[in-house]
Amino acid sequence: MRRALTVLAALLGSLSISACFLGKYEVVRVYHGKPRTERFVSEEAYAASLEASIAEQSGDWSGAVAALRRARSEDPGAPDLGARLGLALCRLGEMDDATKTFADVLMQPEQRERAFTARGDCAQFRGEFAAARADYLRAIEADADATLPSVRLAELDVREGHFAEATVRLEEVVLRSPTSAHAWSVLAEARCKRGDLAGAVTAALAAGRLDDLEGKRARAAVLPIAESSAVIAYVFAMRALTPIEAPRPIDDPSCASLVTLLEKLAHHGTNEEIVSFSRTVRATCPIAESAAATLEIESTWTPARSEELEKLAAASSSTRVRMLGERLALRRRTVDELLGKGALPRVVDGDTLALDLSVSALRKLRASPKDEAALAMLAAARELAPIEPTVQRLAAEAARIVGRDKSDPWRLRACTLAATEVERAACAG
């Protein structure tokens, strides 16, 4: 096992070498969209860290502590290791060592967010909820873009019955970090307890598309209530929209491990690192082509790379990837072009259903600006695909048609997501 982890870590480490500055042991990594220059981490440290991750996921806290200590001895300044070690010690009940570890990590300014978040998790594990809340707030103060402490705060809000506060916080999080299955799952629970069952189902479905475990957690919170209410028809309608193809299982352990590494790199690597490693995975593991292409497209998309990534998607053997490329291509089309016949991909899931609803509703509003049913269709579409830029752009155009000003939430959401020239032009209109 350790040899396999070392080999995989070496692959990831080799990508980092290419980003070193003039041969120095430094590498640029991206955290929450912000580049940071950090010291290069050896393959031994990567291997030990990966072994610790496996132990953490299985609840083997003794194994996690041992692996994290090895990793820290290889690279004491590596991000996350100290915070993770403190939390693992806490889960073992070794609070003196945990407290000392957290204090040590908090001496490093660039790791304060992670240390405060981990210390908050430790406090929550011990039932010290006020202390946990204080640490999560300190973590956000250290890094306002961090996702996890905001989600943790929302979980405390839900636990304490502050459902409106949790919903507002989580809606901001999923707008900023739409691939956080954990955030979508907690949002589903918060919306459900607020009585927003349609919104809760939408969030639960989003969580399930991103992660099976979080999806099950969200459905467990939402479906018992949804199925006993008028939203049952909505639930069944969404269940009928199954993807055109199921993700192909990756039954080759080596390929599955490479995809796992690519997933980690997609969160913390530079575009160059992600693209390079994605090409390696796709070349060596045809069975993982869909997963690798999706990770590359979703994590490296920018307006400048849009045409290149659309070509990558169009050449994929996966229908799911090709349809992702079709949705991305819509971001470069004007509203008039979107309303044209045959402009949209066919309806197979929540995002494509939301696009279809949005276009149909906007056509109605252009013919009759007082059509309330059309506005209701757009409201449903916005809930189905809250971070799909084209859906939000079409809704913003509808808001403009009916006379809402630029402070309207529909228009604000579209402006927040705008990135391409046509999206920004529509936002300025």
Secondary structure by P-SEA (a helix, b strand, c coil): caaaaaaaaaaaaaaaaaaccccccbbbbbcccbbbbbccccaaaaaaaaaaaaaaaacaaaaaaaaaaaaaaacccccaaaaaaaaaaaaacaaaaaaaaaaaaaccccaaaaaaaaaaaaaaaacaaaaaaaaaaaaaaacccccaaaaaaaaaaaaacaaaaaaaaaaaaaaaccccaaaaaaaaaaaaaacaaaaaaaaaaaaaaccaaaaaaaaaacaaaaaaccaaaaaaaaaaccccccccccccaaaaaaaaaaaaaaacccaaaaaaaaaaaaaacccaaaaaaaaaaaacccccaaaaaaaaaaacccaaaaaaaaaaaacccccccccccccccccccaaaaaaaaaaaaaaaaaaccccaaaaaaaaaaaaacccaaaaaaaaaaaaaaaccccccaaaaaaaaacccaaaaaaaac
